[in-house]
Amino acid sequence: MPKSKLDQIVADCAELVNIALLALDWAEQEITQAISRHPRKRDQLFHSYPILVPTTILFPVEFVYRGHFREILERVAAGKDTRPGTAAEACCLLTEVSKATPFPSYGYGLYFRLWEKAFPDHGTTASDSQIGHYEALFGPKIDELENDIRKDLTVQDRRLGPITCDGVHNGVIVDCAYARTQ
């Protein structure tokens, strides 16, 4: 029996809420892993949670969200700008573009490069030698397009603002640099 339109809307909203809650858990796990990789940046990484809000362009798939979160957290740890689009965001955009129009060869090279950056544990259908050929033939064009797409996907308010801390991280009293400055 087909669902009513209202039932479908409720089901769609429930699915979005579930994905959002899962994304919050994934973000927290990625922060924990980033702190393990960069213990000296613990406080800054812990307080990066607000800038891990997924953009609407991300597909609701765990590895896509995690790739997005990881890149932003690595930027935080390195003191880099967190506003430009991530490789995960760019891959999602390119996937949508590919549904509307065929890619030129350098477009495939761009997609493969960004995929490798965003999702190194999820291989592509292209072999390493094929990807190397795209890079050899179109490297400068791919560089230019990568810069352009990241700039176009910039999220202006995706940056750490003033941080206040009560000296408690996940229920544990800590010596947080941001608590000491208050």
C-alpha positions as CSV (number, residue, x, y, z in Angstrom):
1,M,0.0,0.0,0.0
2,P,1.5,3.4,-1.0
3,K,2.4,5.8,1.7
4,S,0.5,9.1,1.9
5,K,2.4,12.2,1.1
6,L,2.5,13.2,4.7
7,D,3.9,9.8,5.7
8,Q,6.7,10.2,3.1
9,I,7.6,13.7,4.4
10,V,7.8,12.4,7.9
11,A,9.9,9.5,6.9
12,D,12.2,11.7,4.9
13,C,12.6,14.1,7.8
14,A,13.3,11.2,10.2
15,E,16.0,10.0,7.8
16,L,17.6,13.4,7.7
17,V,17.6,13.7,11.5
18,N,19.2,10.2,11.8
19,I,21.9,11.1,9.3
20,A,22.5,14.4,11.2
21,L,22.9,12.5,14.5
22,L,25.2,10.0,12.9
23,A,27.3,12.8,11.4
24,L,27.7,14.3,14.9
25,D,29.0,11.0,16.2
26,W,31.4,10.7,13.2
27,A,32.7,14.3,13.8
28,E,33.3,13.5,17.4
29,Q,35.2,10.3,16.5
30,E,37.3,12.2,13.9
31,I,38.2,14.9,16.5
32,T,39.4,12.1,18.9
33,Q,41.5,10.6,16.1
34,A,42.9,14.0,15.1
35,I,43.8,14.7,18.8
36,S,45.7,11.4,18.7
37,R,47.6,12.5,15.6
38,H,48.2,16.0,17.0
39,P,48.2,15.9,20.8
40,R,49.8,19.4,21.0
41,K,46.7,20.8,19.2
42,R,44.3,19.0,21.6
43,D,42.4,22.1,22.8
44,Q,42.0,23.7,19.4
45,L,40.9,20.4,17.8
46,F,38.4,19.7,20.7
47,H,36.9,23.1,20.2
48,S,36.7,22.7,16.4
49,Y,33.4,20.9,16.6
50,P,31.3,23.9,15.5
51,I,33.1,24.2,12.1
52,L,32.5,20.6,11.2
53,V,29.0,21.3,10.3
54,P,28.4,19.5,7.0
55,T,27.5,21.5,3.9
56,T,24.4,20.6,2.0
57,I,26.5,19.3,-0.9
58,L,27.8,16.3,1.1
59,F,26.2,12.9,0.4
60,P,24.9,11.3,3.5
61,V,27.5,8.5,3.5
62,E,29.8,7.9,6.4
63,F,33.1,7.9,4.5
64,V,32.2,11.1,2.7
65,Y,31.5,12.9,6.0
66,R,34.6,11.5,7.6
67,G,36.8,12.6,4.7
68,H,35.3,16.1,5.0
69,F,35.8,16.3,8.8
70,R,39.4,14.9,8.6
71,E,40.5,17.5,6.1
72,I,39.1,20.4,8.1
73,L,40.7,19.0,11.3
74,E,44.1,18.6,9.6
75,R,43.8,22.3,8.5
76,V,43.1,23.3,12.1
77,A,46.1,21.3,13.3
78,A,48.3,22.9,10.7
79,G,47.0,26.4,11.3
80,K,45.6,26.7,7.8
81,D,42.5,28.3,6.5
82,T,39.4,26.1,7.1
83,R,37.1,28.0,4.8
84,P,38.0,26.7,1.3
85,G,36.0,23.7,0.1
86,T,37.2,20.3,1.0
87,A,38.1,17.5,-1.4
88,A,35.0,15.6,-0.2
89,E,32.8,18.6,-1.0
90,A,34.5,18.9,-4.4
91,C,34.0,15.2,-5.2
92,C,30.3,15.5,-4.3
93,L,29.9,18.5,-6.6
94,L,31.8,16.8,-9.4
95,T,29.6,13.8,-9.1
96,E,26.5,16.0,-9.6
97,V,28.1,17.7,-12.5
98,S,29.0,14.4,-14.1
99,K,25.3,13.5,-14.2
100,A,24.5,16.6,-16.4
101,T,27.5,16.7,-18.7
102,P,30.4,14.5,-19.7
103,F,33.8,15.3,-18.3
104,P,36.8,16.3,-20.4
105,S,39.9,14.2,-19.7
106,Y,41.3,16.8,-17.3
107,G,38.0,16.6,-15.4
108,Y,38.6,12.9,-14.7
109,G,42.0,13.8,-13.5
110,L,40.6,16.4,-11.1
111,Y,38.0,13.9,-9.8
112,F,40.6,11.2,-9.3
113,R,43.0,13.5,-7.5
114,L,40.3,14.9,-5.2
115,W,39.0,11.4,-4.5
116,E,42.4,10.2,-3.4
117,K,42.8,13.2,-1.1
118,A,39.3,12.8,0.4
119,F,39.0,9.1,0.6
120,P,42.4,7.4,0.4
121,D,40.9,4.1,1.8
122,H,38.3,3.9,-0.9
123,G,39.9,3.1,-4.2
124,T,38.8,4.4,-7.6
125,T,38.0,2.5,-10.7
126,A,41.1,3.9,-12.3
127,S,44.5,2.3,-11.9
128,D,47.5,4.2,-10.5
129,S,49.0,4.3,-13.9
130,Q,45.9,5.9,-15.4
131,I,45.8,8.5,-12.7
132,G,49.5,9.2,-13.3
133,H,48.8,9.7,-17.0
134,Y,46.1,12.3,-16.2
135,E,48.5,14.1,-13.9
136,A,51.3,14.0,-16.5
137,L,49.1,15.3,-19.3
138,F,47.0,17.8,-17.4
139,G,48.7,18.5,-14.1
140,P,48.8,22.3,-14.4
141,K,45.1,22.4,-15.6
142,I,44.1,20.1,-12.7
143,D,46.0,22.3,-10.3
144,E,44.1,25.3,-11.6
145,L,40.7,23.6,-11.5
146,E,41.3,22.3,-8.0
147,N,42.1,25.8,-6.8
148,D,39.0,27.2,-8.5
149,I,36.6,24.5,-7.2
150,R,37.9,24.9,-3.6
151,K,37.6,28.6,-3.9
152,D,34.0,28.3,-5.3
153,L,33.1,26.0,-2.4
154,T,34.4,28.3,0.3
155,V,32.3,28.6,3.4
156,Q,33.0,32.0,4.8
157,D,31.9,31.3,8.3
158,R,33.7,28.0,8.6
159,R,36.5,29.2,10.9
160,L,37.1,29.1,14.5
161,G,35.8,32.1,16.3
162,P,36.5,33.1,19.8
163,I,36.7,30.0,22.0
164,T,35.5,29.9,25.6
165,C,36.0,26.9,27.7
166,D,35.0,25.9,31.3
167,G,37.9,23.5,31.6
168,V,35.8,20.4,31.0
169,H,36.1,18.3,27.8
170,N,33.5,15.5,27.4
171,G,32.9,15.5,31.2
172,V,36.6,15.4,32.1
173,I,38.3,18.3,33.8
174,V,41.3,19.4,31.6
175,D,43.9,22.0,31.6
176,C,42.6,23.7,28.4
177,A,44.5,26.7,27.0
178,Y,41.1,28.4,26.4
179,A,40.0,28.0,30.0
180,R,43.2,29.6,31.2
181,T,42.6,32.8,29.1
182,Q,39.3,33.6,30.7
